[in-house]
């Protein structure tokens, strides 16, 4: 029993140490995301994505980046704009951009694994959107699109329906800075901040617990054999193929999979394998079940196949480009796995950003936030909430 207790304590301590290491980047990322979302309205999204032309895909990608969302909210929002008239392919491009090309993900990656992974995530994310668009345009004929729309119009619930439907952006005249600095802007930022945390905290905790257990219990030799680390070419080939499969089984979404990515990188997975793993938050098992409810089993399986191919393909391209440019890290020492809690710059930054989080939570509580929070997992209302 003492050995089992020691193993559990080791895993929990590792998970807590990882959480402490990424706390301030998470708060910063969600705060910046809240600022962006506060000045970007969702009301015109459907009108701006009427087809799968290059212009619509570029707009969909840009709106996705600005509408940074957790995986579940992104999937719900993509269906919402599809039902309102947006093109299916453009809605999928928006969905992938809103979870893979976001500020908070880049900040966490930079702190925990390194800037090379940030560059690869964003470059690969754009490549993935291109591959996804090309493949979906090839396979989604009018009959399949009509089938998807027929299923979507049934309105079966997924997760975060209410959160995805809410439009809390600040409209009106004035510069973006003026809107951000206004009282309404502060309120909108606080609401986005708290509700984004509420939508993703389970995934973050789950990711930390899984990563802590793997880091504490699984010997590095196992990972090295599993990822063919002794064979450089073989590792590069299997990494992008295995990465999404590991993500699907772990079913951790969005930034919650970054700690596990750090464990896998230290364990020996290839550079491209890490990127493919990070991309796979939109094909984890719970998301696939939501696809089935939203669009039907056939479209769900098609999205799985096309998404997997786009993720692996983008990861291979990134591996090749970064390898030629000598930008692939040679040392496998992701800081999160070696984290120790001491009075260093991380602790001071956590204290400062916890103060910022406290201020935003206070504003959220004083401006009707709890009532909105209770609506997050309810079916989307006919009229989305919007700040006037």
C-alpha positions as CSV (number, residue, x, y, z in Angstrom):
1,X,0.0,0.0,0.0
2,X,2.8,2.4,0.8
3,X,4.2,1.9,-2.7
4,X,0.8,2.6,-4.3
5,X,0.3,5.7,-2.1
6,X,3.8,7.0,-3.0
7,X,3.1,6.5,-6.7
8,X,-0.2,8.4,-6.4
9,X,1.4,11.2,-4.4
10,X,4.2,11.4,-7.0
11,X,1.6,11.7,-9.9
12,X,-0.5,14.3,-8.1
13,X,2.5,16.4,-7.2
14,X,3.7,16.3,-10.7
15,X,0.3,17.4,-12.0
16,X,0.2,20.2,-9.4
17,X,3.7,21.3,-10.3
18,X,2.7,21.4,-13.9
19,X,-0.4,23.4,-13.1
20,X,1.6,25.9,-11.1
21,X,4.1,26.3,-14.0
22,X,1.4,27.1,-16.5
23,X,-1.0,29.1,-14.3
24,X,0.2,32.6,-15.2
25,X,0.4,31.8,-19.0
26,X,-3.2,30.5,-18.8
27,X,-4.5,33.6,-17.1
28,X,-2.6,35.8,-19.5
29,X,-3.8,33.8,-22.5
30,X,-7.5,33.9,-21.5
31,X,-7.3,37.6,-20.6
32,X,-5.9,38.5,-24.0
33,X,-8.4,36.2,-25.7
34,X,-11.2,37.9,-23.7
35,X,-9.9,41.3,-25.0
36,X,-10.0,40.1,-28.6
37,X,-13.5,38.5,-28.3
38,X,-14.8,41.6,-26.6
39,X,-14.4,43.7,-29.8
40,X,-15.2,41.0,-32.4
41,X,-19.0,40.4,-33.0
42,X,-20.4,37.0,-34.0
43,X,-23.4,38.5,-35.6
44,X,-22.0,38.9,-39.1
45,X,-20.1,35.6,-39.3
46,X,-22.6,33.7,-41.4
47,X,-22.9,36.5,-43.9
48,X,-19.1,36.7,-44.3
49,X,-18.8,32.9,-45.1
50,X,-21.3,32.2,-47.9
51,X,-19.1,29.8,-49.8
52,X,-15.8,27.9,-49.8
53,X,-14.0,30.5,-52.0
54,X,-10.5,31.6,-51.0
55,X,-11.9,34.9,-49.7
56,X,-14.4,33.1,-47.5
57,X,-11.8,30.7,-46.1
58,X,-9.4,33.5,-45.3
59,X,-12.2,35.4,-43.5
60,X,-13.3,32.2,-41.7
61,X,-9.8,31.6,-40.5
62,X,-9.3,35.2,-39.3
63,X,-12.7,35.1,-37.5
64,X,-11.7,31.8,-35.9
65,X,-8.5,33.2,-34.6
66,X,-10.4,36.2,-33.2
67,X,-13.1,34.0,-31.7
68,X,-10.8,31.9,-29.7
69,X,-12.8,29.1,-28.1
70,X,-12.6,25.8,-26.3
71,X,-13.1,22.8,-28.6
72,X,-16.7,22.2,-27.6
73,X,-17.8,25.8,-28.0
74,X,-16.0,26.0,-31.3
75,X,-17.9,23.0,-32.6
76,X,-21.2,24.4,-31.4
77,X,-20.5,27.8,-32.9
78,X,-19.5,26.2,-36.2
79,X,-22.9,24.4,-36.4
80,X,-24.7,27.6,-35.4
81,X,-23.2,29.7,-38.2
82,X,-23.7,26.7,-40.7
83,X,-27.4,26.6,-39.8
84,X,-27.7,30.4,-40.3
85,X,-26.4,30.1,-43.9
86,X,-22.6,29.8,-43.8
87,X,-20.9,27.4,-46.1
88,X,-20.0,24.0,-44.5
89,X,-16.4,24.0,-45.5
90,X,-15.9,27.6,-44.3
91,X,-17.6,26.7,-41.0
92,X,-15.1,23.8,-40.5
93,X,-12.1,26.1,-41.4
94,X,-13.4,28.6,-38.8
95,X,-13.8,25.8,-36.2
96,X,-10.2,24.5,-36.6
97,X,-8.7,28.0,-36.6
98,X,-10.6,28.9,-33.4
99,X,-8.9,26.1,-31.4
100,X,-5.5,25.8,-33.1
101,X,-4.5,29.3,-33.9
102,X,-5.2,31.0,-30.6
103,X,-3.2,33.2,-28.2
104,X,-3.5,31.1,-25.1
105,X,-2.2,28.0,-26.8
106,X,0.8,29.8,-28.2
107,X,1.7,31.3,-24.8
108,X,1.5,28.0,-23.0
109,X,3.6,26.3,-25.6
110,X,6.2,29.0,-25.5
111,X,6.5,28.7,-21.7
112,X,6.5,24.9,-21.4
113,X,8.1,23.5,-24.6
114,X,9.7,26.3,-26.6
115,X,9.2,29.0,-29.2
116,X,9.8,26.5,-32.0
117,X,6.6,24.7,-31.1
118,X,4.7,27.9,-31.2
119,X,6.0,28.7,-34.7
120,X,5.2,25.2,-35.8
121,X,1.7,25.2,-34.3
122,X,0.8,28.4,-36.1
123,X,2.5,27.6,-39.4
124,X,1.1,24.1,-39.3
125,X,-2.3,25.3,-38.3
126,X,-2.5,27.4,-41.4
127,X,-1.3,24.5,-43.5
128,X,-3.9,22.2,-41.9
129,X,-6.7,24.7,-42.7
130,X,-5.6,24.7,-46.4
131,X,-5.4,20.9,-46.5
132,X,-8.7,20.5,-44.7
133,X,-10.4,23.0,-47.1
134,X,-9.1,21.3,-50.2
135,X,-10.1,17.8,-49.1
136,X,-13.6,18.9,-47.9
137,X,-14.3,20.7,-51.1
138,X,-13.4,17.5,-52.9
139,X,-15.6,15.1,-50.9
140,X,-18.5,17.3,-49.7
141,X,-20.8,17.2,-52.7
142,X,-24.2,19.0,-52.6
143,X,-26.0,15.8,-51.5
144,X,-23.7,15.4,-48.4
145,X,-23.9,19.1,-47.6
146,X,-27.7,18.9,-47.7
147,X,-27.6,15.8,-45.5
148,X,-25.4,17.7,-43.0
149,X,-27.7,20.7,-43.0
150,X,-30.7,18.5,-42.5
151,X,-29.1,16.9,-39.4
152,X,-27.9,20.2,-38.1
153,X,-31.4,21.7,-38.3
154,X,-32.6,19.1,-35.9
155,X,-30.9,21.0,-33.2
156,X,-29.6,18.1,-31.1
157,X,-27.6,19.4,-28.2
158,X,-23.9,19.0,-27.8
159,X,-21.8,20.9,-25.2
160,X,-21.4,24.6,-24.6
161,X,-24.5,25.4,-26.8
162,X,-25.4,28.5,-24.7
163,X,-21.8,29.7,-24.5
164,X,-21.3,29.4,-28.3
165,X,-24.5,31.3,-29.0
166,X,-23.8,34.3,-26.7
167,X,-22.4,37.4,-28.4
168,X,-20.8,39.5,-25.6
169,X,-18.8,41.7,-27.9
170,X,-19.0,45.5,-27.6
171,X,-20.4,47.2,-30.6
172,X,-20.9,50.8,-31.4
173,X,-18.6,53.6,-32.6
174,X,-15.2,54.5,-31.3
175,X,-11.7,53.0,-31.7
176,X,-11.0,49.4,-30.6
177,X,-8.9,50.7,-27.7
178,X,-11.7,53.0,-26.5
179,X,-14.1,50.1,-26.6
180,X,-11.7,47.9,-24.6
181,X,-11.1,50.6,-22.0
182,X,-14.8,51.4,-21.6
183,X,-16.9,50.1,-18.7
184,X,-18.9,47.9,-21.2
185,X,-15.6,46.6,-22.6
186,X,-14.3,45.7,-19.1
187,X,-17.5,43.8,-18.4
188,X,-17.3,41.9,-21.7
189,X,-13.7,41.0,-21.1
190,X,-14.5,39.7,-17.7
191,X,-17.4,37.6,-19.0
192,X,-15.4,36.0,-21.7
193,X,-12.5,35.4,-19.3
194,X,-14.6,33.6,-16.7
195,X,-16.8,31.7,-19.1
196,X,-13.8,30.5,-21.1
197,X,-12.2,29.2,-17.9
198,X,-15.5,27.5,-17.0
199,X,-15.8,25.8,-20.4
200,X,-12.3,24.4,-20.3
201,X,-11.2,23.8,-16.7
202,X,-12.2,20.1,-16.8
203,X,-10.0,19.6,-19.8
204,X,-7.1,21.4,-18.2
205,X,-7.4,19.4,-14.9
206,X,-7.8,16.1,-16.8
207,X,-4.8,17.0,-19.0
208,X,-2.6,17.7,-16.0
209,X,-3.7,14.5,-14.2
210,X,-3.0,12.4,-17.2
211,X,0.3,14.1,-17.9
212,X,1.3,13.9,-14.2
213,X,0.5,10.1,-14.1
214,X,2.4,9.4,-17.3
215,X,5.4,11.5,-16.3
216,X,5.6,9.8,-12.9
217,X,4.7,6.2,-13.8
218,X,5.8,5.5,-17.4
219,X,9.5,5.0,-17.9
220,X,11.2,6.9,-20.6
221,X,12.3,3.6,-22.2
222,X,8.7,2.7,-23.0
223,X,8.1,6.0,-24.8
224,X,11.4,5.7,-26.7
225,X,10.4,2.2,-27.9
226,X,6.8,3.3,-28.7
227,X,7.9,6.2,-30.8
228,X,10.8,4.5,-32.4
229,X,13.2,7.1,-31.0
230,X,16.2,4.9,-31.9
231,X,15.3,5.2,-35.6
232,X,15.3,8.9,-36.6
233,X,13.6,8.2,-40.0
234,X,11.1,5.8,-38.5
235,X,10.3,8.2,-35.7
236,X,9.5,11.0,-38.2
237,X,7.3,8.7,-40.2
238,X,5.2,7.2,-37.3
239,X,5.1,10.4,-35.1
240,X,2.4,12.3,-37.1
241,X,0.4,9.1,-37.4
242,X,0.5,8.1,-33.7
243,X,0.1,11.7,-32.3
244,X,-3.6,12.1,-33.2
245,X,-4.4,8.6,-32.0
246,X,-2.9,9.2,-28.6
247,X,-5.0,12.5,-28.4
248,X,-8.2,10.6,-29.3
249,X,-7.6,8.1,-26.6
250,X,-6.7,10.7,-24.0
251,X,-9.7,12.8,-25.1
252,X,-8.2,16.0,-23.6
253,X,-9.2,19.1,-25.6
254,X,-7.6,22.5,-26.4
255,X,-4.8,23.8,-24.1
256,X,-5.4,20.9,-21.7
257,X,-3.3,18.7,-24.0
258,X,-0.2,20.9,-23.8
259,X,1.1,19.3,-20.6
260,X,0.7,15.8,-22.1
261,X,2.4,17.1,-25.3
262,X,5.4,18.0,-23.1
263,X,5.5,14.5,-21.6
264,X,5.4,12.9,-25.1
265,X,8.1,15.2,-26.4
266,X,10.4,14.4,-23.5
267,X,9.5,10.7,-24.0
268,X,10.8,10.7,-27.6
269,X,7.9,11.5,-30.0
270,X,9.0,13.3,-33.1
271,X,8.6,17.1,-33.6
272,X,5.9,16.5,-36.2
273,X,4.2,14.0,-33.8
274,X,3.9,16.7,-31.1
275,X,2.3,19.1,-33.6
276,X,-0.1,16.4,-34.9
277,X,-1.0,15.6,-31.3
278,X,-1.8,19.2,-30.5
279,X,-4.0,19.5,-33.7
280,X,-6.1,16.5,-32.7
281,X,-8.3,18.2,-30.1
282,X,-11.2,18.3,-32.6
283,X,-11.2,14.5,-33.2
284,X,-11.2,13.3,-29.6
285,X,-13.9,10.8,-28.9
286,X,-16.4,13.2,-27.2
287,X,-16.1,15.6,-30.1
288,X,-16.7,12.8,-32.6
289,X,-19.9,11.9,-30.8
290,X,-21.0,15.5,-31.0
291,X,-20.3,15.5,-34.8
292,X,-22.6,12.4,-35.0
293,X,-25.4,14.2,-33.3
294,X,-24.9,17.4,-35.2
295,X,-24.4,16.1,-38.8
296,X,-25.1,12.4,-38.8
297,X,-22.8,9.3,-38.6
298,X,-21.7,9.5,-42.2
299,X,-20.5,13.1,-42.0
300,X,-18.9,12.4,-38.6
301,X,-16.8,9.6,-40.0
302,X,-16.0,11.8,-43.1
303,X,-14.8,14.6,-40.8
304,X,-12.7,12.1,-38.8
305,X,-11.0,10.8,-41.9
306,X,-10.4,14.2,-43.5
307,X,-9.3,15.9,-40.3
308,X,-6.9,13.1,-39.5
309,X,-5.4,13.3,-42.9
310,X,-5.1,17.1,-42.7
311,X,-3.5,16.9,-39.2
312,X,-0.9,14.3,-40.2
313,X,-0.2,16.0,-43.5
314,X,0.4,19.4,-42.0
315,X,2.6,17.8,-39.3
316,X,4.7,16.1,-42.0
317,X,5.1,19.4,-43.9
318,X,6.1,21.2,-40.7
319,X,8.6,18.5,-39.8
320,X,10.2,18.8,-43.2
321,X,10.3,22.7,-43.3
322,X,11.5,23.1,-39.7
323,X,14.1,20.3,-40.2
324,X,15.5,21.9,-43.3
325,X,15.6,25.3,-41.5
326,X,17.4,23.6,-38.5
327,X,14.6,24.8,-36.2
328,X,13.7,21.4,-34.6
329,X,15.0,21.5,-31.0
330,X,17.8,19.0,-30.3
331,X,17.3,18.8,-26.6
332,X,14.2,17.0,-25.1
333,X,13.9,18.9,-21.8
334,X,10.4,20.4,-21.7
335,X,10.4,22.5,-18.5
336,X,7.0,21.5,-17.4
337,X,8.1,17.9,-16.6
338,X,10.9,19.1,-14.4
339,X,8.8,21.7,-12.6
340,X,9.5,22.5,-9.0
341,X,7.6,25.0,-6.9
342,X,10.0,27.6,-5.5
343,X,10.0,31.4,-5.1
344,X,11.2,32.2,-8.6
345,X,9.9,34.4,-11.4
346,X,7.1,31.9,-12.0
347,X,5.7,32.2,-8.5
348,X,5.8,36.0,-8.7
349,X,4.1,36.1,-12.1
350,X,1.5,33.7,-10.7
351,X,0.8,36.1,-7.8
352,X,0.5,39.1,-10.2
353,X,-1.8,37.3,-12.6
354,X,-3.9,35.8,-9.9
355,X,-4.6,39.4,-8.8
356,X,-5.7,40.2,-12.4
357,X,-7.9,37.1,-12.4
358,X,-9.4,38.1,-9.1
359,X,-10.3,41.5,-10.6
360,X,-11.9,40.0,-13.6
361,X,-13.9,37.5,-11.5
362,X,-15.1,40.3,-9.3
363,X,-16.3,42.3,-12.3
364,X,-18.0,39.1,-13.6
365,X,-19.8,38.6,-10.4
366,X,-21.0,42.2,-10.1
367,X,-22.4,42.4,-13.7
368,X,-24.8,39.4,-14.0
369,X,-22.2,36.8,-14.9
370,X,-23.4,33.9,-12.7
371,X,-26.8,34.0,-14.5
372,X,-25.1,33.8,-17.9
373,X,-22.8,31.0,-16.6
374,X,-25.8,28.9,-15.8
375,X,-26.9,29.2,-19.4
376,X,-23.6,27.8,-20.9
377,X,-24.7,24.2,-21.2
378,X,-28.3,24.9,-22.0
379,X,-29.6,24.7,-25.6
380,X,-28.8,27.9,-27.6
381,X,-31.5,30.5,-27.2
382,X,-33.2,32.0,-30.2
383,X,-31.7,35.3,-29.5
384,X,-28.1,35.4,-28.4
385,X,-27.1,37.7,-25.5
386,X,-25.3,40.8,-26.7
387,X,-24.0,43.8,-24.9
388,X,-25.6,47.0,-26.2
